Amino acid sequence: MSDKPFWYCTRQRAGPLVKECRALRPRLSANDTPYERTEKNKILRPPRDSSVCRTRVDRLELRLALFGFEGSSYTLSFDPAHLPATFPEVRNIWRRYLYQLRKWHHDKPFDYVYLIEGKHGDHRLHIHLVLRDSDFAPAEVRHLWKYGDDVDDEPLLRGPYDSYRRTAKYFNKEATDGITIPISARTWVASRSLKAKMPPPDIWRDHSGCIEIPDNVRVSGRNNVENRFGSYYYGWYIGDKKSALYLN
């Protein structure tokens, strides 16, 4: 029997995105000194941008990855005649717009992520929306938006080195403040159809902490933390379109 310690491993796939972490986790003790507790928490609480699915940014990143290479991000702005004064008014407008999207899509389920925002820039409330290109073309999104002529769109992935995490961070940059955005409001919302497409994570134990990243990927990254109490290894990559079709 091997005396090597077991690494606790988690791998999550979502479309072309693969995220994996492996850890030799220490145990906290009531007798730990402040230094020991701090060092152990560096392993137990991975740093930002080093988690499979721990934060709201992580969770949204995975949901956005399910759009693969056919997602588009829209900004729906209001003209002065239709500009709502409060968050609840924007939410009601969103519900009416979602109803129109569903009718246009013949009441068939479709994937979306939306966000109501209004604290940055000129502080005008607006809606961010991600849709699948095979469900809605940009011209259709503009046609159905009756509250202003300003509808911006861009690919969810801007280029070969872009990542879904960029948009996930952007959608989580505003905190609820109880004034513009109510404390009880969710910062972003994903459709049930999108959530249902998320495969379960692979969880296992291994004698190796090595995370293998293929050579032919679009973009990848790593982040490791080690000290005398344990180790945390994290790696991620976005495959090319052929690998995305294989993963789906």
N, C-alpha and C positions, 0 to 999 in steps of 0.2 A: 504493500500500500504506500502511495506517495505521501511524503511529509510536506509537500508544497501547500501553502494556504489557498483556499478557494477565493476567487474573485467573483463578486456578485455582478451579473451582467444583465443589461437591458438593451434591447434593440427595438426601435420603432420605425416602421416604414409608413410613408404617406405619399402616394404618387411616386414621383422621381426622387423624393427626399428620404434619406436614411439617416437616423440619429442613433448613436450607440454610446453607452457609458459602461465602464468596468471599474469596480472599486474594491479595495481592501479596506473595509470599514472598521474603525476603532470603536470601542465601547466607552461610553461616558461613565464616570464613577463619581460618587459623592465625595470621594477623597481627592479628586483632581484639583490641582492648583489652577489659578486663573490662566496661567500660561498654557498648561496642558489642555484645559477646556477650549481655549482659543485655537490651539493647533489642531485639536481633534475636530472642531467645527469647520475648519477649512476643508476637511475631507467629507464630513457629514452634510454640510451645506455648500454644495458646489457654487463656485462664483457665477456671476451673471454670464450669460451666453454659454453656459456649460451644463446643460440639463436636457434630458430627453423630454420630459413633460412635467415641469415643476411650477412654472409661473404662468400668468395669463399670456405673456408673450410666447412662451413655448407652446401653449395650447392653440393659440391662433395661428402660429407658424405652421403647425401640422395641418390644420384645417385649410389654410391657404394652399398648402402643397397638394391637396387633393384636387385642386383645379388643374394640376399638371402644367402643360404649356399652352393651354387655351383659356386662361383666365384674363379678364380685363378689369381694371380698376377705374371707377367713375367718381367724379365729384359733381353732385347735383346741387346747384346754387339757386337761390331765389331772386327774382327781380323785385324792385321796391314795392310793386303793387301786391305781391304775394308773400312778402317777407313776414314770417311769423314772429311773434314777440317772445314766446316762451318755448321751453323744451317740450311740454305736453302737446302744444300745437304742432310742432314739427313731427312728433311721433304719430299724431293723427293723420298728418299729410302722408307720412311714410306708409301707414296702413292702407290708405286709399290708393297710393301708388302701387303697393304690393298687390292689391286686388286687381289693378289694371294689368300688371305683369302676368298674373295668374290667368286672367281671361285671355290675354294675347297668346299665352302658352297652352291654351285649351285645357286649363285646369290640371295639367300634368305637373308632377313635382319637378322642381328645379333647384339647383344649389345656389346659395347666395350667402354673403356676409355683409352686414351693413353696420354703420356707425354714425351717430349724430354728434356733431362737433360744433363748437362755437366760442372757444375761449382764446384762440390765437389769431394773429393777423388783425383784420378789421372787426373781429368779434361778431361777425354775422353768422347766425346758425346756418348750417348746411349739412348735407348727407354724403357720406362716402359709401360706395357700393361696389362689391366684387361679384361679377357674373361670369358664367361660362360662355365662350364665344359661340359654341354650337347651340346654345339656348337662345341667346339674344345678340343681334348685331348692334354696333354702336348707333346706327341710324334708328333702330327700333327703340332703344333706350331713350334717345332724344325725342322721338315722336310721342312717346307715352308720358314724358315729363311736361306737365302743363303749367308749371309754376315759375318758369324762367327760361331764357334762351341759353344760359351759360351751363353747358354740360361738358366737362372735360373728360377725356378717356385716355388711357395709356395701358400698355401690356402689363400684366402683373409682374412678369420678369422683364426688366428693361434691357437686358443684354446677357451674354454668356456668363458673366461673372456676378450677376445679381443673384440675390437670394430672397426667399419668402420672408425671412426674418426682418428684412428692411421694412416691408409693409406692416408686419406684425408689430414692430416697435412703434411705427408711426401711428397705428391705430390705438396704441396704448399710451400715447404720450400725454393725454389729458386726463387728469383725475377728476372725479366728481367733487364739486365744490359747494353744493347746496344752494347755489345762486343761479349760475347759467345751466349747469348740469346737476340735477338732483342727486343727493347722496344715494338714493335707492336705485338709480338708473344703472343698467349694465353698459359698460363702455362700448362693447361691440356684441353683436348677436349673429350666430350662424344658424342656417336653416337645419331642420331635423334631417332632411335628405342628405345633407353634407355630413352631419355627425354620424349617420348610419353607415357611411362609406369608410369610416376609420377602422382599419384592422387592429386587432388586439396586439399588444407588444409581446415580443419574445423575451422571456425571463428564464435565465438559467445560471448555473455556477460553472466556473472554468478554472483550470490551473494557470491559464495565461491571461495577462492583462493587455495583450496585443489587440488593437483594433485595426483591422485591415480595410484600407480604402483602395478601390480599384484605380487603375491608371487612367482609364478612358472616361473620366467624369468631367462635367462642366466646371464645377467649383467645389471646393472642400475646405475643411478647417479642423483644427485640433486645439484642445486646451487641457493641460494636465496640471495636477496639484499633487505634490508629494512632500512628506515629512516623516519623521521617525515613528509616527503613530499610524500611518496608512498612506494610501494612494488613491487618486481619482483620475481616471483617464476618460476623455470625451472626444468623440470624433463624429463628423457629419459630412455628407456629400449629396450633391444633386446630380443624378445620372443624366446621360444624354437621352434623346427622345426614344431611341430603340430600347434602352433599359427601362424607361418609364412605361412603355407599352408592355414590357415583360412583367414589371412589378404589378401593374394593374390587372 
